[in-house]
């Protein structure tokens, strides 16, 4: 499986990230296309440096972390690493539709699109 994934990654053209990306192999920023590709290749067989990644992000001034995906496992891990971190998990079984939207992301806090976006994709 690793050989197949590496072959696939080698066939893909990468661009430099347009937003900050922190890799989990080194727990450091990926600043160009080669770094992204190298990180993805290494991620296949390297341990995840989760604590180092979170500590780096907080050290760089990240104050709020939002877990996107099923469950709240990462949220719990982050709270153990940085006890005063503001952490949210969007997947909340007690929330309507299992989607817990923090107040700062609610519809009253963000501008709504003026066009009918749903119709554009049908």
ZADO-1210 file (C-alpha; in nm, 4 decimals, padded with zeros to 6 digits):
<atoms>
<atom x="00.0000" y="00.0000" z="00.0000" code="UNK" pos="1"/>
<atom x="00.2850" y="00.2401" z="00.0822" code="UNK" pos="2"/>
<atom x="00.4531" y="00.1860" z="-00.2558" code="UNK" pos="3"/>
<atom x="00.1269" y="00.2535" z="-00.4388" code="UNK" pos="4"/>
<atom x="00.0619" y="00.5715" z="-00.2436" code="UNK" pos="5"/>
<atom x="00.4168" y="00.6979" z="-00.2969" code="UNK" pos="6"/>
<atom x="00.3864" y="00.6285" z="-00.6689" code="UNK" pos="7"/>
<atom x="00.0597" y="00.8232" z="-00.6744" code="UNK" pos="8"/>
<atom x="00.2042" y="01.1163" z="-00.4758" code="UNK" pos="9"/>
<atom x="00.4991" y="01.1299" z="-00.7147" code="UNK" pos="10"/>
<atom x="00.2559" y="01.1661" z="-01.0049" code="UNK" pos="11"/>
<atom x="00.0740" y="01.4628" z="-00.8490" code="UNK" pos="12"/>
<atom x="00.1821" y="01.8213" z="-00.8985" code="UNK" pos="13"/>
<atom x="00.1773" y="02.0192" z="-00.5742" code="UNK" pos="14"/>
<atom x="00.1643" y="02.3945" z="-00.5205" code="UNK" pos="15"/>
<atom x="00.2922" y="02.5921" z="-00.2243" code="UNK" pos="16"/>
<atom x="00.0282" y="02.6259" z="00.0485" code="UNK" pos="17"/>
<atom x="-00.1683" y="02.9514" z="00.0315" code="UNK" pos="18"/>
<atom x="-00.2525" y="02.9262" z="00.4023" code="UNK" pos="19"/>
<atom x="-00.0295" y="02.8065" z="00.6883" code="UNK" pos="20"/>
<atom x="-00.0016" y="02.4257" z="00.7012" code="UNK" pos="21"/>
<atom x="00.1674" y="02.2431" z="00.9876" code="UNK" pos="22"/>
<atom x="00.2798" y="01.8873" z="00.9201" code="UNK" pos="23"/>
<atom x="00.2490" y="01.6074" z="01.1739" code="UNK" pos="24"/>
<atom x="00.5772" y="01.4313" z="01.0950" code="UNK" pos="25"/>
<atom x="00.8032" y="01.7137" z="01.2131" code="UNK" pos="26"/>
<atom x="00.5421" y="01.9325" z="01.3840" code="UNK" pos="27"/>
<atom x="00.6628" y="02.2230" z="01.1724" code="UNK" pos="28"/>
<atom x="00.5264" y="02.4477" z="00.8964" code="UNK" pos="29"/>
<atom x="00.5250" y="02.3283" z="00.5351" code="UNK" pos="30"/>
<atom x="00.6243" y="02.6316" z="00.3323" code="UNK" pos="31"/>
<atom x="00.6576" y="02.5023" z="-00.0230" code="UNK" pos="32"/>
<atom x="00.5292" y="02.2329" z="-00.2582" code="UNK" pos="33"/>
<atom x="00.8282" y="02.0043" z="-00.2035" code="UNK" pos="34"/>
<atom x="00.7808" y="02.0175" z="00.1738" code="UNK" pos="35"/>
<atom x="00.4131" y="01.9193" z="00.1382" code="UNK" pos="36"/>
<atom x="00.4949" y="01.6250" z="-00.0874" code="UNK" pos="37"/>
<atom x="00.7804" y="01.5093" z="00.1379" code="UNK" pos="38"/>
<atom x="00.5611" y="01.5342" z="00.4470" code="UNK" pos="39"/>
<atom x="00.2835" y="01.3291" z="00.2875" code="UNK" pos="40"/>
<atom x="00.5321" y="01.0597" z="00.1836" code="UNK" pos="41"/>
<atom x="00.6844" y="01.0489" z="00.5323" code="UNK" pos="42"/>
<atom x="00.3403" y="01.0495" z="00.6977" code="UNK" pos="43"/>
<atom x="00.2770" y="00.7031" z="00.5556" code="UNK" pos="44"/>
<atom x="00.5375" y="00.5375" z="00.7753" code="UNK" pos="45"/>
<atom x="00.6268" y="00.7908" z="01.0464" code="UNK" pos="46"/>
<atom x="00.4731" y="00.8434" z="01.3874" code="UNK" pos="47"/>
<atom x="00.2486" y="01.1468" z="01.4267" code="UNK" pos="48"/>
<atom x="00.4081" y="01.4238" z="01.6315" code="UNK" pos="49"/>
<atom x="00.0727" y="01.5495" z="01.7605" code="UNK" pos="50"/>
<atom x="00.1962" y="01.7134" z="02.0790" code="UNK" pos="51"/>
<atom x="00.4797" y="01.8890" z="01.8975" code="UNK" pos="52"/>
<atom x="00.2357" y="02.0052" z="01.6281" code="UNK" pos="53"/>
<atom x="-00.0099" y="02.1537" z="01.8792" code="UNK" pos="54"/>
<atom x="00.2661" y="02.3140" z="02.0859" code="UNK" pos="55"/>
<atom x="00.4095" y="02.4726" z="01.7710" code="UNK" pos="56"/>
<atom x="00.0709" y="02.6133" z="01.6673" code="UNK" pos="57"/>
<atom x="00.0001" y="02.7581" z="02.0127" code="UNK" pos="58"/>
<atom x="00.3539" y="02.8990" z="02.0252" code="UNK" pos="59"/>
<atom x="00.2818" y="03.0772" z="01.6969" code="UNK" pos="60"/>
<atom x="-00.0263" y="03.2429" z="01.8457" code="UNK" pos="61"/>
<atom x="-00.3092" y="03.0066" z="01.7512" code="UNK" pos="62"/>
<atom x="-00.5674" y="03.0698" z="02.0224" code="UNK" pos="63"/>
<atom x="-00.8681" y="02.8748" z="01.8939" code="UNK" pos="64"/>
<atom x="-00.8658" y="02.5245" z="01.7471" code="UNK" pos="65"/>
<atom x="-01.1678" y="02.3640" z="01.5794" code="UNK" pos="66"/>
<atom x="-01.1802" y="01.9892" z="01.5268" code="UNK" pos="67"/>
<atom x="-01.3548" y="01.9072" z="01.2016" code="UNK" pos="68"/>
<atom x="-01.4543" y="01.5454" z="01.1537" code="UNK" pos="69"/>
<atom x="-01.6275" y="01.2680" z="01.3413" code="UNK" pos="70"/>
<atom x="-01.5934" y="01.2565" z="01.7181" code="UNK" pos="71"/>
<atom x="-01.4043" y="01.4643" z="01.9729" code="UNK" pos="72"/>
<atom x="-01.0861" y="01.2628" z="02.0260" code="UNK" pos="73"/>
<atom x="-00.8497" y="01.5326" z="01.9012" code="UNK" pos="74"/>
<atom x="-01.0283" y="01.7965" z="02.1070" code="UNK" pos="75"/>
<atom x="-00.9590" y="01.5928" z="02.4203" code="UNK" pos="76"/>
<atom x="-00.5941" y="01.5423" z="02.3254" code="UNK" pos="77"/>
<atom x="-00.5472" y="01.9135" z="02.2618" code="UNK" pos="78"/>
<atom x="-00.7003" y="02.0030" z="02.5994" code="UNK" pos="79"/>
<atom x="-00.4477" y="01.7713" z="02.7683" code="UNK" pos="80"/>
<atom x="-00.1560" y="01.9330" z="02.5841" code="UNK" pos="81"/>
<atom x="-00.2687" y="02.2955" z="02.6270" code="UNK" pos="82"/>
<atom x="-00.5057" y="02.3112" z="02.9229" code="UNK" pos="83"/>
<atom x="-00.6132" y="02.6705" z="02.8603" code="UNK" pos="84"/>
<atom x="-00.6718" y="02.6282" z="02.4851" code="UNK" pos="85"/>
<atom x="-01.0062" y="02.7268" z="02.3372" code="UNK" pos="86"/>
<atom x="-01.1017" y="02.4078" z="02.1534" code="UNK" pos="87"/>
<atom x="-01.4228" y="02.3136" z="01.9745" code="UNK" pos="88"/>
<atom x="-01.5406" y="01.9896" z="01.8146" code="UNK" pos="89"/>
<atom x="-01.7949" y="02.0403" z="01.5390" code="UNK" pos="90"/>
<atom x="-01.9228" y="01.6823" z="01.5729" code="UNK" pos="91"/>
<atom x="-02.1369" y="01.6852" z="01.8860" code="UNK" pos="92"/>
<atom x="-02.3926" y="01.4071" z="01.9287" code="UNK" pos="93"/>
<atom x="-02.6085" y="01.6295" z="02.1495" code="UNK" pos="94"/>
<atom x="-02.6281" y="01.9124" z="01.8924" code="UNK" pos="95"/>
<atom x="-02.8983" y="01.9264" z="01.6229" code="UNK" pos="96"/>
<atom x="-02.7714" y="01.7327" z="01.3240" code="UNK" pos="97"/>
<atom x="-02.4577" y="01.6500" z="01.5305" code="UNK" pos="98"/>
<atom x="-02.3097" y="01.9820" z="01.4216" code="UNK" pos="99"/>
<atom x="-02.2069" y="02.2074" z="01.7086" code="UNK" pos="100"/>
<atom x="-02.1255" y="02.5491" z="01.5677" code="UNK" pos="101"/>
<atom x="-01.9350" y="02.7765" z="01.8062" code="UNK" pos="102"/>
<atom x="-02.1016" y="03.1149" z="01.8570" code="UNK" pos="103"/>
<atom x="-01.8299" y="03.2988" z="01.6635" code="UNK" pos="104"/>
<atom x="-01.9123" y="03.0840" z="01.3576" code="UNK" pos="105"/>
<atom x="-02.2902" y="03.1077" z="01.3883" code="UNK" pos="106"/>
<atom x="-02.5012" y="03.2696" z="01.1189" code="UNK" pos="107"/>
<atom x="-02.5295" y="03.5897" z="01.3214" code="UNK" pos="108"/>
<atom x="-02.1519" y="03.6204" z="01.3436" code="UNK" pos="109"/>
<atom x="-02.0633" y="03.5686" z="00.9772" code="UNK" pos="110"/>
<atom x="-02.1853" y="03.7328" z="00.6608" code="UNK" pos="111"/>
<atom x="-02.4302" y="03.5232" z="00.4624" code="UNK" pos="112"/>
<atom x="-02.3904" y="03.4913" z="00.0843" code="UNK" pos="113"/>
<atom x="-02.6364" y="03.6999" z="-00.1109" code="UNK" pos="114"/>
<atom x="-02.6738" y="03.4458" z="-00.3951" code="UNK" pos="115"/>
<atom x="-02.8580" y="03.1149" z="-00.3850" code="UNK" pos="116"/>
<atom x="-02.5477" y="02.8962" z="-00.3532" code="UNK" pos="117"/>
<atom x="-02.7479" y="02.5708" z="-00.3471" code="UNK" pos="118"/>
<atom x="-02.9018" y="02.6440" z="-00.6848" code="UNK" pos="119"/>
<atom x="-02.5595" y="02.7026" z="-00.8378" code="UNK" pos="120"/>
<atom x="-02.4604" y="02.3397" z="-00.7813" code="UNK" pos="121"/>
<atom x="-02.7805" y="02.1593" z="-00.8784" code="UNK" pos="122"/>
</atoms>
